[in-house]
Amino acid sequence: MSIQNRKVLKCGDPGKPGQRVDVIANDDADISMGTCSMTAERLQAVAFTDFFIVFRSSICSAEPKPVLNPLLIFSVFNLGTWLAIVAFVFVVGFSLWVVGEVMSLVEDSAKYPLQVHLFTVFKALVYQGSEEQPESLSGRTVAAVGCFVIITLFGVYSGNLTAWLSIPRYEKPVNSLQDLVERKDLIPYVSLNDPNHQLFMVSV
C-alpha cells in the first residue's frame, strides 16, 4: 500500500493531473492524507473516510455602513402609518363638512365646501392656522377631537425624529448564512469546492 506524496498539496477534482483526487483515482497511490472537502464530483471518483476533524466557518463582511436616507423624515413612520394619516385627514374633513351642512339647516351658521375642510385639517397637521373654523358646538367638538389626535401624533413624530437624528443608524450586520441569504444587495464570495460552496450547491 502506498501513500500519496505529501508534495501534492491540492485536493483537486477528478481529471486534473497532479492533484490528490486524480492521483488516487488513477491508482498512482492508495491513500491520500490531508484536508479535502467532500463534493459530489469527488465522491464519484474516490472514497472518503469518516470525519476526523470539523472546522467552524466564519463569515467575513464589511463593516456596516451608516444608513443615509435622503427622505429620512418620512422613514420615521412606516407606510401603514402614513396611509392612516391620509385617511385621518379625509375622515375628519368629511365629518366637519357633514356637521356644517346639517347645522346650517338647523341654525344660521356658515358652511364651507368639502375641500376647505380638508385643507383646514391638513394645515392643522403642519401646525398652521385657518380662518375657516366651525361655528357650531358640534363642529367645534369634531375639530377638538381632531386637534387632540394631531397633537399626540406630532409629539410621537417629533420624538422619533429626534431619536433618529441623534443616534446613527447602521445596516444590519451579517451574522449567519440566513442573514446572507436575506441580504439581496450583497454578493458573497465562496471559493470553488470549499465546504461552504458545497453547502450552497446542495441547498440550492
C-alpha atoms as one frame of an Amber mdcrd trajectory, in Angstrom:
protein
   0.000   0.000   0.000   1.372   3.378  -0.973   0.624   6.793   0.476   0.375
   9.766  -1.797   3.365  12.096  -1.993   3.000  14.887   0.582   4.160  17.392
  -2.055   0.815  17.035  -3.827  -0.837  19.890  -1.959  -4.175  20.465  -3.673
  -7.132  18.175  -3.167  -8.343  18.923  -6.691 -11.029  17.324  -8.792 -11.160
  14.190 -10.954  -9.406  14.644 -14.265  -6.913  17.266 -13.047  -3.441  15.690
 -13.136  -1.091  16.173 -10.234  -3.786  16.675  -7.619  -4.719  14.289  -4.811
  -8.108  13.109  -6.050  -6.767  12.391  -9.528  -3.732  10.540  -8.149  -5.961
   8.209  -6.112  -8.465   7.782  -8.956  -5.637   6.712 -11.319  -4.266   4.187
  -8.784  -0.954   6.044  -8.508  -1.390   5.862  -4.736  -3.712   4.097  -2.312
  -4.205   6.680   0.405  -4.131  10.467   0.416  -3.879  12.181   3.792  -4.873
  15.777   4.199  -7.802  18.123   4.272 -10.214  17.556   1.412 -13.857  18.542
   1.320 -16.446  16.031   0.178 -18.154  17.063  -3.025 -20.428  15.158  -5.370
 -17.739  15.042  -8.094 -15.063  13.722  -5.728 -17.349  11.069  -4.239 -17.873
   9.641  -7.719 -14.113   9.137  -8.127 -12.723   8.247  -4.673 -13.922   7.077
  -1.259 -13.614   9.165   1.877 -13.062   8.070   5.470 -15.201   9.300   8.353
 -14.601  12.838   9.537 -11.658  13.156  11.886 -11.806  16.929  12.326 -14.558
  19.520  11.986 -13.909  23.181  11.230 -16.195  26.083  12.006 -16.884  28.540
   9.208 -16.826  32.279   9.812 -18.388  34.931   7.613 -16.260  37.991   6.942
 -18.176  41.053   5.846 -17.519  44.744   5.520 -18.246  46.992   8.464 -21.913
  48.085   8.474 -22.325  51.491   6.867 -24.488  54.271   8.289 -27.924  54.447
   6.712 -28.083  57.690   4.736 -31.664  58.192   3.633 -32.358  61.477   1.805
 -36.036  61.099   2.800 -35.312  60.373   6.449 -38.190  62.498   7.704 -40.623
  60.106   6.018 -38.893  56.986   7.369 -39.926  57.774  10.939 -43.336  56.246
  10.220 -43.966  53.203   8.096 -46.244  53.146   5.061 -49.248  51.984   7.063
 -48.957  54.925   9.469 -48.734  57.447   6.623 -51.801  55.912   4.981 -53.635
  56.186   8.296 -52.718  59.890   8.495 -54.069  60.459   4.988 -57.256  58.616
   5.946 -57.475  60.755   9.091 -57.445  63.955   7.003 -60.306  62.703   4.842
 -62.366  61.345   7.762 -62.109  64.495   9.901 -62.531  66.809   6.921 -65.597
  64.910   5.738 -67.036  64.868   9.271 -66.623  68.645   9.575 -68.316  69.094
   6.210 -71.280  66.880   7.163 -71.721  68.609  10.526 -71.511  72.009   8.826
 -74.139  71.054   6.243 -76.522  69.729   8.897 -76.073  72.641  11.289 -76.566
  75.183   8.503 -80.100  73.791   8.105 -80.839  73.927  11.832 -79.287  77.256
  12.709 -77.841  80.208  10.921 -74.163  79.176  10.709 -71.596  79.436   7.977
 -70.854  76.397   5.856 -67.798  75.697   3.734 -67.077  73.365   0.802 -65.525
  69.956   1.444 -62.115  70.970   0.072 -61.945  73.836   2.568 -62.402  71.442
   5.483 -59.824  69.029   4.073 -57.332  71.849   3.680 -58.066  73.041   7.210
 -57.227  69.617   8.656 -54.079  69.430   6.526 -52.921  72.861   7.771 -53.553
  71.721  11.347 -51.242  68.733  10.731 -48.394  71.109   9.824 -49.283  73.477
  12.692 -50.789  76.203  10.524 -53.889  78.169  11.468 -57.021  78.575   9.378
 -59.650  81.308   9.196 -62.428  78.860   8.259 -63.418  77.411  11.632 -66.711
  75.680  12.537 -69.132  77.914  14.398 -71.471  75.306  15.866 -70.787  73.360
  19.060 -70.941  70.043  17.200 -68.438  71.217  14.610 -66.077  72.521  17.268
 -66.315  69.199  19.126 -65.245  67.311  15.991 -62.428  69.824  15.440 -61.282
  69.485  19.078 -61.064  65.696  18.791 -59.086  66.070  15.572 -56.718  68.579
  17.199 -56.128  66.215  20.133 -55.131  63.430  17.699 -52.867  65.832  15.794
 -51.086  66.979  18.984 -50.473  63.354  20.011 -49.288  62.419  16.528 -46.975
  65.424  16.342 -45.458  64.580  19.731 -44.729  60.980  18.688 -43.317  62.072
  15.331 -41.043  64.777  16.740 -39.726  62.436  19.451 -38.949  59.646  16.977
 -37.353  62.081  14.537 -35.099  63.459  17.284 -34.034  59.921  18.186 -33.318
  59.071  14.548 -31.170  62.175  14.102 -29.350  61.762  17.435 -28.449  58.069
  17.143 -26.775  56.985  13.880 -28.445  54.037  12.204 -26.413  51.282  10.571
 -27.062  48.481   8.160 -27.967  45.133   9.665 -24.732  43.118  10.077 -24.366
  39.641   8.606 -24.202  37.137  11.479 -25.358  33.932   9.796 -25.948  32.291
   6.444 -29.640  33.144   6.799 -28.737  36.833   7.080 -26.591  36.477   3.964
 -29.463  34.921   2.029 -31.859  37.697   3.069 -29.466  40.468   2.028 -30.141
  40.721  -1.703 -27.762  43.678  -2.017 -24.700  41.619  -1.001 -22.709  39.383
  -3.350 -20.972  36.589  -1.413 -17.602  35.192  -2.450 -17.149  31.461  -1.914
 -14.100  29.538  -3.118 -14.735  26.725  -5.570 -15.113  23.306  -3.885 -14.918
  24.913  -0.467 -17.187  23.254   2.131 -19.404  26.341   2.088 -19.553  26.154
  -1.711 -20.779  22.586  -1.470 -23.285  23.653   1.191 -24.708  26.330  -1.075
 -24.872  23.941  -4.022 -26.723  21.298  -2.013 -29.098  23.891  -0.515 -30.000
  25.274  -3.948
